[in-house]
Amino acid sequence: MPAPAALAHADDLADFVAASPSSFHAAAEVARRLVAAGFSTLAEDAPWPAQPGGRFVVVRDGAAIAWRVPEGATPATPVRVFGAHSDSPGFVLKPRPTTGRFGWLQAGVEIYGGPLLNSWLDRELRLAGRLVLDDGSTVLADSGPLLRLPQLAIHLDRSANEGLTLDRQAHTQPVWGLGEADSADILAAVAASSGVDPARVRGYDLATADAARGAVFGRDDVFFASGRLDDLASVHAGVVALAEAPHPTDHVAMLAVFDHEEVGSATRSGASGPFLADVLERVALALGADRDAHLRALADSWCVSSDVGHAVHPNYPEKHDPVVKPRLGSGPILKINANQRYATDGVGTAAWHAWCADAGVRSQEFVSNNAVPCGSTIGPLTATRLGIRTVDVGIPILSMHSARELAGVDDLHALARVAAAYFAG
């Protein structure tokens, strides 16, 4: 059975996910938790203080970056970045979103990223994100349980169990009420549930999320299931570590949470955008660095890119490497790919094992079956953009990109412990 601290960590993660149904909510929750831990919020359009010993957080749309500066910081003080992402695959609301027929109200949605479409069937969904008002201000919005994608009954599709095929347009429009589309407005319903006058809404970014809370289950409470574990499990671990780790002594400890990883990261709040580079430069300038000192600091810096990876699936072992088979409950994973889909190299491998040893945590490797190409992460993007030494890690899960994913309770807590050791130095 997991230790009480691991179970408490999982329960807190369930709270974190529940408070973060969209990337915008996740960035706000990161800031809220860190402010409660003594951090100060900064605005990008205001001057930033030069304050050794300071703790700061800045939010850009659905992304957030937070950092702790050592008391003895100099212009060449290096940075240790723990990177993750706030978005997850699912559906986003289209323009003219109120649709329907035959007395059903439906929502017009577009597929975001690469969700396992069948996993979104027959479960209650929230619609959450931000509303942009007529004065340019933004409001976080959350409908609560509102939507459902009902599957066709087996009586009307006798071949469903032989091979379910969902048309990405015709079969993915959820229902949300009864009536005629010309007499209803789903955007107004979301606005009203968030205390906003619908007439003031001029723009929106709204996405679906599983409405069910995360839960511990299984023999001896070893499993944790939740929506958006990819990648809120890493975001949460980074927040816990940054808030609780001892104050750094010889480096800036930084958490970088990016948006839009699931669709390529090529946005102003994504890992391919300028957000992290902007923050690193402004922190360096606040410490009195010139370009030479800033580049020397980057050369001595690290980035741990944390995202979920595949645990060995007991029903599909042939999909995994014949030898390297990560297991739930056996620790975080070091992600390796010869074609640099992950940024890990030998130097990063050695550093990761040292941080795990400092935390008293065992680690395991992940590498893909040669016939099953792997995805990628923010790691190679950060390494390419900034030249920082980067290592790709995470936790093993099953059901990746499902509406509700499966992790190990002990692995979740272990990742936070390694992150804390990494930040502490």
C-alpha positions as CSV (number, residue, x, y, z in Angstrom):
1,M,0.0,0.0,0.0
2,P,1.3,3.5,-0.8
3,A,2.6,5.6,2.1
4,P,0.3,8.2,3.7
5,A,2.3,10.9,2.0
6,A,1.8,9.4,-1.4
7,L,-1.9,9.0,-0.9
8,A,-2.1,12.6,0.3
9,H,-0.2,13.7,-2.8
10,A,-2.7,11.9,-5.0
11,D,-5.7,13.5,-3.2
12,D,-4.1,16.9,-3.7
13,L,-3.6,16.1,-7.4
14,A,-7.3,15.3,-7.7
15,D,-8.0,18.7,-6.3
16,F,-5.5,20.3,-8.6
17,V,-7.1,18.6,-11.7
18,A,-10.6,19.5,-10.6
19,A,-9.5,23.2,-10.4
20,S,-7.8,23.0,-13.8
21,P,-10.4,21.9,-16.4
22,S,-8.6,24.0,-19.1
23,S,-5.1,25.3,-19.6
24,F,-6.2,28.8,-18.5
25,H,-7.5,27.4,-15.2
26,A,-4.3,25.4,-14.8
27,A,-2.1,28.5,-15.2
28,A,-4.3,30.4,-12.7
29,E,-4.2,27.5,-10.2
30,V,-0.4,27.3,-10.4
31,A,-0.3,31.0,-9.6
32,R,-2.9,30.8,-6.8
33,R,-1.1,27.9,-5.1
34,L,2.3,29.6,-5.3
35,V,1.0,33.0,-4.1
36,A,-0.4,31.1,-1.1
37,A,3.1,29.7,-0.6
38,G,4.6,33.2,-0.6
39,F,5.3,34.0,-4.2
40,S,4.5,37.4,-5.8
41,T,2.8,37.8,-9.1
42,L,4.4,39.8,-11.8
43,A,2.8,41.5,-14.9
44,E,4.7,41.2,-18.2
45,D,4.0,44.9,-19.0
46,A,5.5,46.1,-15.7
47,P,9.1,46.4,-14.5
48,W,10.5,43.4,-12.7
49,P,12.4,43.7,-9.4
50,A,16.0,42.7,-8.9
51,Q,15.5,40.8,-5.7
52,P,17.9,38.0,-4.6
53,G,15.9,35.7,-2.4
54,G,12.7,36.6,-4.2
55,R,9.9,34.3,-5.4
56,F,7.8,35.2,-8.4
57,V,5.2,33.9,-10.8
58,V,4.0,35.3,-14.2
59,V,1.0,34.0,-16.3
60,R,0.7,34.3,-20.0
61,D,-2.7,33.0,-21.3
62,G,-2.7,29.3,-20.5
63,A,1.0,29.2,-19.5
64,A,2.8,30.1,-16.2
65,I,6.4,30.4,-15.2
66,A,7.5,30.7,-11.5
67,W,11.0,31.0,-10.0
68,R,13.0,31.3,-6.8
69,V,16.1,33.4,-6.8
70,P,19.0,32.5,-4.3
71,E,20.1,35.1,-1.8
72,G,23.6,35.2,-3.3
73,A,22.5,35.4,-7.0
74,T,24.9,37.0,-9.5
75,P,24.5,37.9,-13.1
76,A,25.9,34.5,-14.1
77,T,23.8,32.4,-11.8
78,P,22.5,29.4,-13.7
79,V,18.8,28.2,-13.8
80,R,17.2,24.8,-13.2
81,V,14.0,24.6,-15.2
82,F,11.3,22.0,-14.6
83,G,9.1,22.0,-17.7
84,A,5.6,20.6,-18.3
85,H,2.5,21.5,-20.2
86,S,-1.1,22.6,-19.2
87,D,-3.1,21.4,-22.2
88,S,-4.6,18.0,-23.0
89,P,-6.3,16.3,-26.0
90,G,-10.0,16.7,-26.3
91,F,-12.5,19.1,-28.0
92,V,-12.8,22.9,-28.3
93,L,-15.9,24.9,-29.1
94,K,-16.2,26.1,-32.7
95,P,-17.7,29.4,-33.9
96,R,-21.5,29.3,-34.1
97,P,-21.4,26.5,-31.6
98,T,-25.1,26.0,-30.8
99,T,-26.4,23.2,-33.1
100,G,-28.8,20.3,-32.9
101,R,-31.6,18.4,-34.6
102,F,-34.6,16.2,-33.8
103,G,-35.2,18.0,-30.5
104,W,-31.6,17.6,-29.3
105,L,-29.4,20.6,-28.5
106,Q,-25.8,19.9,-29.5
107,A,-22.5,21.7,-29.4
108,G,-20.3,22.3,-32.4
109,V,-16.8,21.2,-31.4
110,E,-13.5,20.7,-33.1
111,I,-11.0,18.0,-32.2
112,Y,-7.9,19.3,-30.3
113,G,-4.7,17.2,-30.5
114,G,-5.0,13.4,-30.7
115,P,-7.6,12.2,-28.2
116,L,-8.7,8.5,-28.0
117,L,-12.1,9.4,-29.4
118,N,-14.0,6.4,-28.1
119,S,-12.9,7.2,-24.5
120,W,-14.9,10.4,-24.6
121,L,-18.2,8.5,-25.2
122,D,-20.9,8.2,-22.5
123,R,-19.3,10.4,-19.8
124,E,-20.3,13.8,-18.4
125,L,-18.1,16.6,-19.7
126,R,-17.3,20.1,-18.5
127,L,-16.9,23.0,-20.9
128,A,-14.2,25.3,-19.5
129,G,-11.7,28.0,-20.5
130,R,-11.9,31.8,-20.9
131,L,-14.4,34.3,-22.0
132,V,-13.2,37.6,-23.5
133,L,-15.5,40.5,-22.7
134,D,-16.4,43.8,-24.5
135,D,-13.8,45.8,-22.5
136,G,-11.0,43.3,-23.4
137,S,-10.9,41.7,-20.0
138,T,-11.0,37.9,-19.6
139,V,-13.0,35.7,-17.2
140,L,-12.4,32.1,-16.4
141,A,-15.5,30.0,-17.3
142,D,-16.6,26.5,-16.3
143,S,-20.0,25.1,-17.1
144,G,-19.7,22.1,-14.7
145,P,-21.2,18.8,-16.0
146,L,-23.0,19.9,-19.2
147,L,-22.1,17.8,-22.2
148,R,-22.2,14.1,-23.2
149,L,-21.2,12.2,-26.4
150,P,-23.8,9.3,-26.4
151,Q,-22.8,6.2,-28.2
152,L,-25.0,4.4,-30.6
153,A,-26.7,1.4,-28.9
154,I,-25.5,-2.1,-29.8
155,H,-29.0,-3.0,-31.1
156,L,-28.5,-0.3,-33.9
157,D,-24.9,-1.3,-34.7
158,R,-24.4,-5.0,-34.2
159,S,-20.8,-4.8,-35.5
160,A,-19.7,-2.2,-32.9
161,N,-17.7,-4.7,-30.9
162,E,-15.9,-5.9,-34.0
163,G,-14.6,-2.5,-34.8
164,L,-15.9,0.9,-33.7
165,T,-15.2,3.7,-36.2
166,L,-16.2,7.2,-35.2
167,D,-16.5,9.9,-37.9
168,R,-14.5,12.8,-36.6
169,Q,-17.3,15.3,-37.6
170,A,-20.6,13.4,-37.6
171,H,-20.1,11.3,-34.4
172,T,-18.3,13.8,-32.1
173,Q,-20.9,16.5,-31.5
174,P,-22.1,16.3,-27.9
175,V,-25.6,16.8,-26.6
176,W,-26.3,19.4,-23.9
177,G,-30.0,19.8,-23.7
178,L,-33.4,19.4,-25.3
179,G,-35.0,22.0,-27.7
180,E,-34.4,23.7,-31.0
181,A,-31.0,25.3,-31.8
182,D,-32.6,28.6,-32.8
183,S,-34.0,29.0,-29.3
184,A,-30.9,28.2,-27.3
185,D,-27.3,29.5,-26.9
186,I,-24.6,27.3,-25.4
187,L,-22.2,30.2,-25.0
188,A,-24.8,32.1,-23.0
189,A,-25.3,29.1,-20.8
190,V,-21.6,28.9,-20.1
191,A,-21.4,32.7,-19.5
192,A,-24.4,32.6,-17.1
193,S,-22.8,29.7,-15.1
194,S,-19.7,31.8,-14.7
195,G,-21.6,35.0,-13.6
196,V,-21.1,36.9,-16.8
197,D,-23.6,38.8,-18.9
198,P,-23.7,36.8,-22.2
199,A,-24.2,40.1,-24.1
200,R,-20.7,41.2,-23.1
201,V,-18.9,38.1,-24.5
202,R,-16.8,39.0,-27.6
203,G,-14.5,36.0,-27.8
204,Y,-13.9,32.7,-26.1
205,D,-11.5,29.7,-25.8
206,L,-13.5,26.8,-24.4
207,A,-12.5,23.1,-24.2
208,T,-14.0,19.9,-22.9
209,A,-12.8,18.1,-19.7
210,D,-14.0,15.0,-17.9
211,A,-16.3,16.1,-15.1
212,A,-15.5,13.2,-12.8
213,R,-13.0,13.8,-10.0
214,G,-9.7,11.8,-9.9
215,A,-9.8,8.7,-7.7
216,V,-7.5,6.2,-5.9
217,F,-8.5,2.6,-6.4
218,G,-7.3,-0.9,-6.9
219,R,-5.8,-3.5,-4.6
220,D,-4.0,-1.7,-1.8
221,D,-4.9,1.7,-3.4
222,V,-2.1,1.5,-5.9
223,F,-3.9,3.2,-8.9
224,F,-5.0,6.7,-9.6
225,A,-7.3,7.6,-12.4
226,S,-8.1,11.1,-13.6
227,G,-8.6,13.2,-16.7
228,R,-5.7,15.4,-17.9
229,L,-2.9,13.5,-16.2
230,D,-1.1,14.3,-19.4
231,D,0.3,16.6,-18.3
232,L,-1.2,18.0,-15.1
233,A,0.5,15.2,-13.1
234,S,3.9,16.9,-14.0
235,V,2.6,20.4,-13.5
236,H,1.3,19.5,-10.0
237,A,4.6,17.8,-9.1
238,G,6.5,20.9,-10.2
239,V,4.3,23.2,-8.1
240,V,4.6,21.1,-5.0
241,A,8.3,20.8,-5.4
242,L,8.9,24.5,-6.1
243,A,6.8,25.5,-3.1
244,E,8.2,23.0,-0.6
245,A,11.9,22.5,-1.7
246,P,14.6,24.2,0.4
247,H,15.6,27.6,-1.0
248,P,18.2,27.2,-3.8
249,T,21.7,28.3,-3.0
250,D,23.6,28.4,-6.3
251,H,20.9,28.5,-9.0
252,V,17.5,29.9,-9.9
253,A,14.8,27.2,-9.4
254,M,12.2,27.6,-12.1
255,L,8.9,26.0,-13.1
256,A,7.8,26.5,-16.7
257,V,4.3,25.4,-17.7
258,F,3.5,25.7,-21.4
259,D,0.3,25.5,-23.3
260,H,-0.4,23.9,-26.7
261,E,2.1,21.0,-26.5
262,E,-0.6,18.6,-27.8
263,V,-0.8,20.6,-31.1
264,G,2.9,21.4,-31.7
265,S,3.8,24.2,-29.2
266,A,4.1,26.9,-31.9
267,T,2.2,29.6,-30.1
268,R,3.1,32.6,-27.9
269,S,2.4,30.5,-24.8
270,G,3.9,27.3,-26.2
271,A,7.4,25.8,-25.8
272,S,8.3,26.9,-29.3
273,G,7.3,30.5,-28.5
274,P,9.3,33.2,-26.7
275,F,7.8,32.9,-23.2
276,L,10.6,31.0,-21.4
277,A,13.4,32.9,-23.3
278,D,11.7,36.2,-22.4
279,V,11.5,35.3,-18.7
280,L,15.1,34.0,-18.5
281,E,16.4,37.2,-20.1
282,R,14.4,39.5,-17.8
283,V,15.5,37.5,-14.7
284,A,19.1,37.9,-15.9
285,L,18.7,41.6,-16.6
286,A,17.2,42.1,-13.2
287,L,20.4,40.5,-11.7
288,G,22.6,42.9,-13.7
289,A,23.7,40.4,-16.4
290,D,25.0,41.5,-19.8
291,R,24.7,39.2,-22.8
292,D,28.0,37.4,-22.0
293,A,26.9,36.7,-18.4
294,H,23.5,35.6,-19.6
295,L,24.9,33.1,-22.1
296,R,27.3,31.7,-19.5
297,A,24.4,31.2,-17.1
298,L,22.5,29.3,-19.8
299,A,25.5,27.1,-20.6
300,D,25.5,26.0,-16.9
301,S,21.7,25.6,-16.7
302,W,19.5,22.5,-16.9
303,C,15.9,21.8,-18.0
304,V,14.0,18.7,-16.9
305,S,11.2,18.2,-19.4
306,S,8.5,16.2,-17.6
307,D,5.7,14.5,-19.5
308,V,3.9,11.2,-19.2
309,G,5.2,8.0,-20.9
310,H,3.8,4.6,-21.7
311,A,3.7,1.9,-19.0
312,V,3.8,-1.7,-20.4
313,H,0.2,-2.7,-21.2
314,P,-0.6,-6.3,-20.1
315,N,-3.0,-6.8,-23.0
316,Y,-0.7,-5.4,-25.7
317,P,2.9,-6.3,-24.6
318,E,4.0,-6.6,-28.3
319,K,3.6,-2.8,-28.7
320,H,6.5,-2.2,-26.3
321,D,10.2,-2.7,-26.5
322,P,10.9,-6.4,-25.9
323,V,13.2,-5.6,-22.9
324,V,12.4,-2.2,-21.6
325,K,9.0,-2.3,-20.1
326,P,8.1,0.4,-17.6
327,R,5.7,-0.6,-14.8
328,L,3.3,1.3,-12.6
329,G,4.6,1.7,-9.1
330,S,8.3,1.2,-10.1
331,G,9.2,4.9,-10.2
332,P,9.4,7.8,-12.7
333,I,10.8,7.1,-16.2
334,L,13.8,8.4,-18.1
335,K,12.7,8.9,-21.7
336,I,15.2,8.0,-24.4
337,N,15.0,8.2,-28.2
338,A,18.0,7.9,-30.6
339,N,16.2,10.2,-33.1
340,Q,16.0,13.0,-30.5
341,R,12.2,12.9,-30.1
342,Y,13.3,13.1,-26.5
343,A,16.3,15.3,-25.5
344,T,18.0,12.8,-23.1
345,D,21.6,12.0,-23.7
346,G,24.3,10.3,-21.6
347,V,25.0,13.5,-19.6
348,G,21.4,14.0,-18.8
349,T,21.0,10.3,-17.9
350,A,23.8,10.6,-15.3
351,A,22.3,13.8,-13.9
352,W,18.8,12.3,-13.6
353,H,20.1,9.3,-11.7
354,A,21.9,11.5,-9.3
355,W,18.8,13.6,-8.6
356,C,16.8,10.3,-8.1
357,A,19.5,9.1,-5.7
358,D,19.3,12.4,-3.8
359,A,15.5,12.0,-3.4
360,G,15.8,8.3,-2.5
361,V,13.6,7.4,-5.6
362,R,14.2,4.5,-8.0
363,S,13.9,5.2,-11.7
364,Q,13.2,3.2,-14.8
365,E,13.8,3.8,-18.5
366,F,11.4,4.2,-21.4
367,V,12.3,3.5,-25.1
368,S,9.9,2.8,-27.9
369,N,9.6,-0.4,-29.9
370,N,11.4,0.2,-33.2
371,A,8.2,-0.5,-35.1
372,V,6.1,1.9,-33.0
373,P,7.5,5.5,-33.4
374,C,7.2,7.6,-30.3
375,G,5.8,11.1,-29.8
376,S,7.8,14.0,-28.6
377,T,7.8,16.6,-25.8
378,I,8.8,20.1,-25.0
379,G,12.3,18.9,-24.2
380,P,13.8,19.0,-27.7
381,L,12.1,22.3,-28.4
382,T,13.6,23.9,-25.3
383,A,17.0,22.4,-26.0
384,T,16.9,23.7,-29.6
385,R,15.6,27.2,-28.7
386,L,17.8,27.9,-25.7
387,G,20.8,25.5,-25.8
388,I,20.1,24.4,-22.3
389,R,21.1,20.9,-21.3
390,T,17.8,19.0,-21.3
391,V,16.6,15.6,-20.1
392,D,13.2,14.1,-20.7
393,V,11.4,12.3,-17.9
394,G,7.9,11.6,-16.6
395,I,5.7,9.0,-15.0
396,P,4.4,5.8,-16.7
397,I,0.7,5.7,-17.4
398,L,-1.9,3.6,-19.3
399,S,-4.7,5.0,-21.5
400,M,-2.6,8.0,-22.6
401,H,-4.8,10.6,-24.4
402,S,-8.0,9.0,-23.0
403,A,-10.5,11.2,-21.3
404,R,-9.5,9.5,-18.1
405,E,-5.9,8.2,-17.7
406,L,-4.3,5.7,-15.3
407,A,-1.2,6.3,-13.1
408,G,0.5,4.7,-10.1
409,V,0.0,6.5,-6.8
410,D,3.7,6.0,-5.7
411,D,5.0,7.2,-9.1
412,L,3.1,10.5,-8.8
413,H,4.6,11.2,-5.4
414,A,8.1,10.0,-6.4
415,L,8.2,12.5,-9.3
416,A,7.5,15.4,-7.0
417,R,10.3,14.2,-4.7
418,V,12.8,14.1,-7.5
419,A,11.7,17.5,-8.7
420,A,12.3,18.9,-5.1
421,A,15.8,17.3,-5.0
422,Y,16.5,18.8,-8.5
423,F,15.4,22.3,-7.3
424,A,17.3,22.0,-4.0
425,G,20.5,21.2,-5.8
